Amino acid sequence: MPAVPTSWSGSDLTSPVRRFAGSLICLERIDELKSIHEADGQIFIGSCVSHTKLMENLLIQKNFPLLIQAVKVLGSPPIRNMGTIGGNICTASPAGDTLPPLHTLGAIVEIRSIDSNRLVPLKGFIKGPGKTALQKSEIVYGVWINTNQDYNVCHYEKVGQRKALAIAIASFAALLKLSESGIIEKALFAWGSVAPVIVTSQEAEKMLIGKPLTAESLKSVVPLVEKAVSPIDDVRASAEYRRMVAGNLLFRLLQYGNHGST
Amino acid sequence: MHSEKYLLGKTIPRFDAVTKVTGRERYAADYYGDDFLWAGVKRAGIPHARLKGIDIAIAKNIPGVVAVLTHEDVKGTNRYGIIRKDEPVLADSKIHHCGDAVALVLAEDKEALRCAIESITFDYELLPGVFDPEEALKETAIKVHEDSPEGNIIRYVPVETGTPESAFNECDTVIEAVFEVSRQEHAYLETEAGWAYFDKTGQLVIVVATQTPFRDRFEIAPALGLDMEKIRLIVPYLGGAFGGKDGITLQCLLGLAALHSGGRPVKMWWGREESFLASVKRLPARMYYRLGAKNDGTLHALECRLYFDGGAYASLGGEVMTLAAEHAGSAYRIPHVSIKGWCVYTNNPIGGPFRGFGVPQVTAAMEQMVDILALKIRMDPLEIRRKNIVRQGDTNCVGVTLTHSTGAEECLRVLSEHPLWRGKDTWKKSAAPFKTRGVGIACMAHAMGYPPIVPDVANAKIELTEEGKIRVYAGVVDMGQGNASTYLQMAGEILSQDITGMELVLPDTERTLPSGSSSASRTTYTYGNALIKAANTLKMRIFEKILPLIQGSDVNEFILAPDRVIHPPTGKEVSLKEASRFFSESERVCTDTFIMPVVEGMNDVIYMGPHLIYSYGAHLVYVEIDRLTGEAEVKDYLAVTDAGRVINPQVFEQQIQGAIAQGLGYALYEDYMVDEGVHLTPDLATYIIPTSMDIPEMTSIPVETFEESGPFGMKGAGEIAMSGPLPAVANAIYDACGIRIPRSPFTAEKILKALCKLSAIIFAFFISKG
């Protein structure tokens, strides 16, 4: 098993890390790591599935449109052709585009080594920027996501410095279950790029349950979101802006307000 | 003499299209050969320091390293610069900015080169720096160049017309504002590259991506202690330049490397990060504007102070700021004007030429001023522009009477009748939730050519080859804009040849003739005029040679056709190949010269004198603001341009579209950030340029005035459209949501914060009203 770094596609090595000197093991030719299949009410996405393949896959389109929305705005066509979901997870960047949707969908990471096999929820897998629960000699085999997701609204949005080839300044994934009369019955949120790891807020989610999907309802949880995030200043944006946007993006959900009643 | 329209005004495929899209065209970076060496540079990485010693001992002993050079190895003056010789080939006494070259390494391969560069260290005493142009002007400011006679001032330019002092008292309305524009990086696809060697005759040959092959020799020779006559520059097509290769980039370093390579060819090719670190940038500027008008909207007085950050070396920063001063009043009649401009040294990246050459900065300010004024006197932004726009015969804001083609008003008329202008209110009303829409316009003018004290000359050379082909020797670089192809189109028009059957020699100081720089919107105009003269001479010479052969009576009876000469009275035809046999070697070549007309007798108005001929434009933009994120999305764009007659509609449109895209980048994204001289956006991951996804549909309409002095009536089209996008977007943002952001680019963050501030003010207002 690898005593040297493993790589899912190497797409990150083509950018500023051009100087990388050392050995790499590429996993991209292992067929089972490129598989997407359904088993026991779960869908398995192999770690070497490229973003393009993910977008094109009918199972994913049918079950997890939220993930499709996120991958569509990831990088650019060449990056989506080369980059993989395993790479996006293991890079463990707070800006990783697949991470907020995978969080809300409750993805489980399957880790394998030559003599072991373990499952870790994504939330526990990512420890910090660039840090994961992966041990030496382990690889991410893939992720498992339950198909019985109980929601009828999904939304992903990335705020970047431009429309393509953009690193998220802030991103937001949401799953809502709205009743026929427009009452929020279930809510799951995740924010990217506003803290060292993906941010969730059970407080905010709970507070919205039973309320109508209105600006007033959303406004009431903005302080909770602003409290949950811990953004940084960098060359892309200030912490202040990231905090403002994290709260503001909630209001985009209003466009789905008539969902249950039509 | 010439009446038929053979190739003129037609979209014909560019001569370079096939070789470029198939990857066969050889750029400066594509030169490799046997036994060559890589050359690379150790950069300072610190903004201001006294250099005390350079330790190259380790580097020299690295296997594969052939030579490690410092300033001590430079035999010439070790200084270059177009106006001021203030830039060292290799830093000696001081380091003036982070991109300074400290040592030059020659190595067998890139890995040895990298190791050697990393191993070089230097002793230095860090000096406090100066990083703001206004700070740099203070008497107590740190001096960037201690030997500079005017301290940190690279150039101070005052312009005054009328009686500005008293004129402001005659105004009904006076408005004031301050604008800041960012430092913009060219980000050409092709980073700096070159190949150099000494040929058998002892001549230094440099194949390099430069806009200025002939002028570069004047800089390389004294800096390295070489004879100018023994330097030959060969310039392939450039993969973009936009002004960033106007002058020396790596030519001196390459020459120095070739002097120490033991006779082997040397190759240098900067990576993206080195290109960003070392290359010139568009000068950031802070501009204080005061504009006065009568109640009916007539502009009456303008006062401005322009502070341009020239960075560590003069480059053409002073000249950039001077062109800015000349254009500070945009395309309007303003009788009373006081403009003062300073270009100053700082320890920031070097400021230099960039498409627009100072004009985008001042147009950004002036065109916003016009909108602010229009709002204040409750006038339509289009109407106030139409009222004040310059017409032929008018005097512009620096007192020059515009005697040549002046289509600015026509640009505005076309804009006013366009569906995008007429339908703007409907479009604005149909915004989605949390979106707000605005429409902005801007006018612009751009002077063509060099100022009067620098004669704008081109020398064309055209040949009938032994094979009967027409060969054009282009002395001006084609940096991607397609001028070389246009030369063939012009010569082909006169000589009735298809451009695919013609031949082209790209700039080579040994084979082509000096024709000035590829810059200043003058490339096609000046060379094209010289070429037309040379091509007509060649045409008559062909007829004269054929006349006895055909036993014709009059040269005017002949006509040319692809590959042949026809004599309609007799129906006889002679192929050009056959015709060429009647030419001696020297007769086959025709040369001619053209000098651009200038304003006479007004050189005291402004440093170097004012310009005579201008291109004009009027732009319109649709912008949609997202109130939740602050993002400004450009939804539609219209550019109406007077660049005279259009020779090739597609090549023209490419220039306009390219400038709009670069201008939208300047308006919304591009900000080469530096903190105390340290680069914060050192690569394309952090320095944001627009992608194809960020650029809207662009409509380009040429109004096609006929410029009498131009080749087939054309004027320069390369820069004019660069100045419109920023102010048009700024005006659209104001139109959408009532905010004006003093410092561009207008990022989502700045817009959202301004929106929050505005809503807080409105909220406070309603609270106070109870």
Interface residues (C-beta under 8 A of the other chain):
Chain A: S15 P16 S76 V159 Q161 R162 K163 A164 L165 I167 I169 V235 R236 A237 S238 E240 Y241 M244 V245 N248 L249 F251 R252 L254 Q255
Chain B: E273 P433 F434 L628 T629 G630 E631 Y669 M673 L680 T681 D683 A685 T686 I688 P690 T691 S692 M693 D694 T747 A748 E749 L752 K753 C756
